[in-house]
Amino acid sequence: MAKTGIFGGAFDPVHNAHLDMAKTALDYGLGKIVFVPSGIPPHKKCNVSFIDRINMLELAVADEERFEVCTLEYELGGVNYACDVIPRLKEIYGEISYIIGGDSLIDLKKWKDPEKLIKLTAFTVFPRADRQEEFEKALEYWRGKGADITVVDKTPKTVSSTCVRYLINMDKTDDIPVKVADYIKKNGLYAKYADKAAKLKGEVLPKTYDHIARTCECALRLNFECSLGLDNDEVFLSAMLHDCAKLRCRNAHDTSKVPAASVGSEVEHQFYGAVVAKEEYGIKDERIINAIACHCTGKPAMNTLDKLIFCADMLEDARDFTGVEGLRKLIREDFEKGFKACLKRSYDYLIEKNCYIYPLTQEAVDYYK
């Protein structure tokens, strides 16, 4: 009899990459996939209730006859670890294979009683293309310990649940099943900044709003992938409001609140955007205000948030200038080198096109040389 695939996680919320992984896992000898949402995850805090996560999962799997949802962890209550839950799951489903991502295999030594765990269950593992060497070492190590590991010959699309949650505020739900997106909207989930996003949408052009959403996603991803440790709310709000005054600066506006040298230039909106963010969007965090106020020009002695917004604005997914892929790769390998390369590329472009170079840009370039 075919094993049952056990797919655990917070599912906060469930997204399309989860479903794609589950569908792919069925091709590796599994009879069905059981989604097991964690009650209280040991290493993270969920943003919505367990009931909401269950309801979203039920909607997501409703049309897949070989998918089902198990509420065992809700019934058990408290914090539950895989090595404790899996014996209970085996009582219900018989032989199982635990579905995990490559990151989880790499970090398996950090789990509770991993050597006990590998004796309890087989594993179906999805590798990570950007951590292949670490993955191969972990695979060899755990197989050497006797673990039964099936490696899926497909690297899933990387979808960040963190990005999904924040982009819901901006009504960007491409990575979520339609029924789940409808449930989220109906129940007002993940809507902490929805009012600010709605105001923003009415004040910028549609193409600018789409660019802003991509910049938010890029910034949140880099914060995680580069291990920057910044507060995600700060990252999101800085990115979401970085171009909030872009359209205003093309129309009549109060120029007395921005540096005189910036008036009428391509960089004026960063200074006016900082004013608008503070006065109209209620942003009191000076780190956010400052990041908005230098996202085009850069400046000497930038902090990590400043650098992140500067780079995310330049590297978001729709940017396609020559060398952008190299910059994206470099910044993920070494954030500081990547930032300096982005600053240099921006400066070189201005020189090449014979554009106006705002004094703060020249100061930034001189400082980081």
N, C-alpha and C positions, 0 to 999 in steps of 0.2 A: 504494500500500500504506500502511495506517495506521501512524503513528509508534508507537514503543514508549515508554511512560512510564517514566522512571528515577526511582525514589524512594530517595534516599540518606538516611542518618542513622545514629545510634548504635543505635537500637532497643533501649534499655537500661532497661526491656524494651519490646517492641512492645505497643501498647495499642489500644483500640477506635477512638480518633480517627485513628490512622494508617490503619486499615483503611477507615474511613468516607471519608477523603480519597482513598484509592486508588480506591474504588468510584465516587466522584463524578467523579474525573478521567477514568474510562472514558467518561463521557458527553460528553467534549470531544474526540472524534476519535482517541482512543488505542486501539490494538488490544489491548494488554495492559500490565500494570504489572509491572516488575521491581524488587524490593526489593534494594538494595545496601547491606548493613551495612558501616559503616566499620571498617577493621582497627584502626588507632590514630587516633582522631579528633584533628585538629590542635589543637582548643581545649578539650578536656575529657578527663577520665579515666573510663573505663568501670568499672562496679562488678562485672561478671561477665566470664567469658571470652568470646572471639569464638565459640567452639563453642557455648556456652550460648545466645548471642544468635541464632546461626544456627538452632539446634534450636527455639527459641521461635518464630522467624519461620516455619519450615517447618510447625509445628503450626498457626500462625495462618492460613496461606494454603492449607492442605491442601484445603479444600472450595471454593476459588475457582479455576476452571479457567483464568481469564485472569490469575492472579497467579503469579509465580514468584520464587525467591530466587537471587541471583547471589553467588558467593563470591570474586569477582575480587580484592577488596582483601585478603582473607586470603592469597590466592595471591601477590599482589605483595609483601606484607609491608611493615613500616615505616609511616611517616606518608604518606598520599596526599591530594593536593588535587584538587578537582573538575576543574580545567583539565588535570590530568595523566591522570586516570582516564577522562574522557569519550571521548577518542579511542579508547581500548581498547574501551570499551563500544559505540562506533559500529561497530567492526570485527565485533563479535559480533551486534549487534541492528539494524544499519542506521540509518535515520533515527530520531532520538529526540527526546523533549521532557523536560526536566529539571523534576521536580515540587518546588516549594519553597513555603514559607510567606511571607506578607507581610513578616515580620520579616527574612527572609533577603534579600528584594529591597531593603528599606530599607538593609541593611548590606552590600550587594554590593560597594561600593567597598572594603571592608575585606578582601575575599577575595583570594586570590593570583591575579594577572593577570586581573581581571574583564573587561577589554576583549578579551582573547584568548578568554575563556570564552563571551562572547555571540556570537562568530563560530563557535563549535564546535557550539552546540546551541540549539534553541528552548526556551522555558520555559512551564510551566503553573503559574500562581501562585494561591495561596489568600490573599485579603486578610485584614487584621486590622481589625476594626471599631473598636477603640480607638486605632488609629494611622492613621486614614484619610487625614489631611492629609499625613503623612510618606509614606504609601504612594503617593498620587497624584503627589507630587513625584518620587519614585524612578521610578515608572512612566514619567512624561514624560521624565525624564532618560535612562533606558536605551533607551527607544524612539527617542529622538533620536539615540542612538549606533548605531541599527540593530538593536537586539535584537528578536527575534521572541517576543513575550510574549502568551500567552493568559491572561486573567484569569477565574477561576472565579466564577460568579455565586452563590456560597454561602460564608458564613463558617463554617468548621468549629468544632465544639465545642472549647473550649480545655481540653486535658488536659495537665497537667504531669507529665513523666516523673519528676521529683524527688518530687512528691507521691505518685505511684503507688508508687515504691520504698519510701518511708517507711511508707505506709499498709499495705503488704504485711505489715509487722511486726505490725499490728493485725488481720490477717486480713480486711482490707477490700480486695476485689479487683473491685469492680463495673466498673471501667474497663479490665479485662483480659479477653481471650477465655478461656473456661472451660478449654480445653486448656492454655493458657499458664499459667493460675493453678495448675492441677494439677501441671504440670512444675516450677514454681517451688517449690511446697510439697514435692514429692517430693525435690527436690535441695537444699533448704535455702537457696535464693538470697535475697538481700536481707534476711536475718534477723538483722541485727546487734543489734536490740533486741527480738526476738520474746519472749525470756524475761521481760523487764520488762513487755511488753504482756500476756502471758498471766497474770502475777501480778496486774496491774491489773484485767483482765477478771473475775477471781474476787473482787475486792474492792469493786467498784462496781455499781450497778444497770445493767441493759442500756441504759436510755435515757441514763444518764450516760455510759456507754462510747461510745455513738453520738455524743453531743454532743462528747466529747473528740476523737473521730476527725475530726469536722467542724472543730473548733477547730485541730487540727494542720494540716489541709489549708488552712484560711484563713490561718494564720500563715505557712506555707511559701510560699503564693502571694503574700502581701503582701511578704514578704522579697524575692522576685524582682521583682514588678511595681513596687514602690516603690524598687527599687535600694538596699536598706538595707545589703547587704553583710554580714549576720550569718552566723555559722556555722550551717549547716542542722541539724547535730546538736544544737546548743544550742537552736535554735528548736523542733525536734521534741520533745526531752525536756522542755523547759519546758511546752509545750502538752500533751504526753501526760500529765504528772503534775500539772497545775494543779488538778485536782479529785480527786486520788487519795485524799483523806481525807474526801470529801463524805459517804459513808455512815457512816464511823466516828464522825463528829461527832454523828450522830443516836443512836448507841449509847454504851455505857459506854466511856470512854477517859480517858487521862491528861491532865488539863487544866492540870497544873503547867508544861507546856512552851510554853504560849501566853499572850499578854497577857491579864490578868484581865478587862479590859474587853470582850474578844471572846467570852468563854465564853458559849455558848448563843445567840449571835447568828448572823446569816446569813453573816457574814464569818469566823467562827472557822476554817472548813475551809481557808482560805488559809494561815493560820499553822501549823495542825497538818499541813497538806499539805507544807509546807516541811520540817518535822521528819521526817515519814514518808519523804519523798523522800531525805533525807540518811541516815537511820538504817536504812531497810529496802530502798531501791532503789539504794543505793550511790552516790548523786550527790555528788560532791565539788566540783563547779564552783559557786562562790558566786553567779555570775551567774544560774545556773538557779534556785538556791534562792531568791534575792532576787526573781526574776520571779514565782515561784509565790506568794511571801509578800505580793505587793501586787496580784494580778490582779483582785481584787474592789474594793478600796478606792482603788487608786492611792496615790501618796505624793509629797511634794515631790522635785524633782530626779531624776525617773525617767530611766534610761538607755533606749536604743532598744529593747533586748530587753524591758524592763519594759513599755514602751508597746505594743509589738507584741502581747504576750500579753494585756494588758488589752483591746485592741481586737479581737483575734481571737476572744476569748471572747464578746464582745458582738456581733460581726458575722458569725459563722459562718452557713452557708447556711440553717439552719432558723429563725433569728431572723426574726420578721415584725412587729415593733412599728412603729408609725407613725414614718416618717422614716428607717427603716433603709437603704433604697435610696439616699437622699441621702447618708447617712454613708459607705456603701460607695463611692460615686462620689467623694466629697470626699477620702477617705483615699488613693485611688489617684492623685488629682491632686496632692495635697499632704499628705504623711504627718503632718507636725506639726500642720497645721490640722485634719486629720481626727481625730487623737488628742485634741486639745483639745475638739473638738465632741463626741466620744464621752464624754469625762469630764463635760462639761456636761450632756449628755443623761442620763447615769446619775444625776447629782446632782439634776437637775430632776425625774426620776422619783421619787426618794426623797422630795423635798419634796411633790410632788403626791399621793403615796400616804400621806403622814404616817408614813414609815418611820423607824426608828432610823438616825441618821447617825453612823457610826463616826468618831471624832476624826481619824484619818488621812485619811479622805475629805475632811473639811472643810479640813484642812491642804493637801491636794493642790489642791483647788479654789481656795483663796486664793493658793497659789503660782503657779498657771497663769493666774490672772486678768491 
